[in-house]
């Protein structure tokens, strides 16, 4: 079950990047062992249901969560820039994310997950948490982005909705052992569930936080 928020109130930090100012919303753990940095998608912000659930749950388990607003979102723009611009901003943000001196797990939802996958190796991320990885545009399975996921050389947890039009779990190619796929039954790309899904929205969010918490704990055990 999801825990209540722990530690002090979230603090916002403005970080300059080549694309403009970004904003990091820190949800600090009282006794942190890991930083989980999560970017948002191309169609939303850091208030997305899955990002908010993780920020509320994980600090009580020793994970400081940094929710990252990309510069285009901070500037009030409605359209995300090109991937290279998103990646450049993420690179510029990284020193602030690593400043606590803890292992940093990169991640995000949708477009944010792609950024984390593309930049993980160069930045030295411990692992990647990919929420609603957009395997392909809706209705265009031939335009697969699987290479971005498969080329990520660090451990990856993909949390995917069972009815995500950007790629259902069954559409993913065979995955190497370092990549774990966790399904949220009946969930769409926003990890929302319909009343007919067989689970409630609260249960869906609990599946997300439980999967992330267990995976992060296993990562910690593997490095001891």
ChimeraX attribute file (.defattr): number of C-alpha atoms within 10 A of each C-alpha:
attribute: neighborCount
match mode: 1-to-1
recipient: residues
	/A:1	12
	/A:2	19
	/A:3	16
	/A:4	12
	/A:5	19
	/A:6	20
	/A:7	13
	/A:8	11
	/A:9	10
	/A:10	17
	/A:11	11
	/A:12	14
	/A:13	15
	/A:14	16
	/A:15	20
	/A:16	14
	/A:17	17
	/A:18	14
	/A:19	16
	/A:20	13
	/A:21	19
	/A:22	23
	/A:23	19
	/A:24	24
	/A:25	19
	/A:26	22
	/A:27	27
	/A:28	24
	/A:29	22
	/A:30	15
	/A:31	13
	/A:32	17
	/A:33	17
	/A:34	24
	/A:35	27
	/A:36	29
	/A:37	25
	/A:38	29
	/A:39	28
	/A:40	25
	/A:41	25
	/A:42	17
	/A:43	13
	/A:44	16
	/A:45	18
	/A:46	23
	/A:47	12
	/A:48	15
	/A:49	15
	/A:50	22
	/A:51	23
	/A:52	14
	/A:53	20
	/A:54	26
	/A:55	30
	/A:56	18
	/A:57	24
	/A:58	27
	/A:59	26
	/A:60	20
	/A:61	18
	/A:62	20
	/A:63	27
	/A:64	27
	/A:65	30
	/A:66	28
	/A:67	27
	/A:68	29
	/A:69	25
	/A:70	31
	/A:71	25
	/A:72	20
	/A:73	21
	/A:74	15
	/A:75	12
	/A:76	8
	/A:77	10
	/A:78	11
	/A:79	11
	/A:80	17
	/A:81	14
	/A:82	8
	/A:83	14
	/A:84	11
	/A:85	18
	/A:86	20
	/A:87	18
	/A:88	15
	/A:89	23
	/A:90	26
	/A:91	17
	/A:92	16
	/A:93	21
	/A:94	17
	/A:95	13
	/A:96	14
	/A:97	23
	/A:98	17
	/A:99	10
	/A:100	14
	/A:101	12
	/A:102	16
	/A:103	17
	/A:104	27
	/A:105	27
	/A:106	30
	/A:107	30
	/A:108	28
	/A:109	32
	/A:110	24
	/A:111	23
	/A:112	30
	/A:113	26
	/A:114	28
	/A:115	28
	/A:116	29
	/A:117	28
	/A:118	19
	/A:119	19
	/A:120	23
	/A:121	15
	/A:122	8
	/A:123	16
	/A:124	14
	/A:125	23
	/A:126	20
	/A:127	26
	/A:128	29
	/A:129	28
	/A:130	28
	/A:131	31
	/A:132	31
	/A:133	30
	/A:134	26
	/A:135	26
	/A:136	18
	/A:137	14
	/A:138	12
	/A:139	10
	/A:140	12
	/A:141	14
	/A:142	8
	/A:143	11
	/A:144	15
	/A:145	15
	/A:146	15
	/A:147	12
	/A:148	17
	/A:149	22
	/A:150	17
	/A:151	12
	/A:152	19
	/A:153	15
	/A:154	17
	/A:155	18
	/A:156	25
	/A:157	20
	/A:158	23
	/A:159	24
	/A:160	30
	/A:161	27
	/A:162	21
	/A:163	21
	/A:164	23
	/A:165	17
	/A:166	23
	/A:167	25
	/A:168	21
	/A:169	22
	/A:170	10
	/A:171	11
	/A:172	12
	/A:173	11
	/A:174	9
	/A:175	12
	/A:176	10
	/A:177	8
	/A:178	13
	/A:179	20
	/A:180	15
	/A:181	15
	/A:182	18
	/A:183	21
	/A:184	27
	/A:185	20
	/A:186	21
	/A:187	22
	/A:188	20
	/A:189	21
	/A:190	19
	/A:191	26
	/A:192	22
	/A:193	24
	/A:194	13
	/A:195	10
	/A:196	8
	/A:197	16
	/A:198	11
	/A:199	15
	/A:200	15
	/A:201	17
	/A:202	14
	/A:203	15
	/A:204	22
	/A:205	23
	/A:206	20
	/A:207	19
	/A:208	24
	/A:209	24
	/A:210	17
	/A:211	19
	/A:212	21
	/A:213	19
	/A:214	11
	/A:215	17
	/A:216	22
	/A:217	15
	/A:218	11
	/A:219	15
	/A:220	13
	/A:221	9
	/A:222	8
	/A:223	7
	/A:224	5
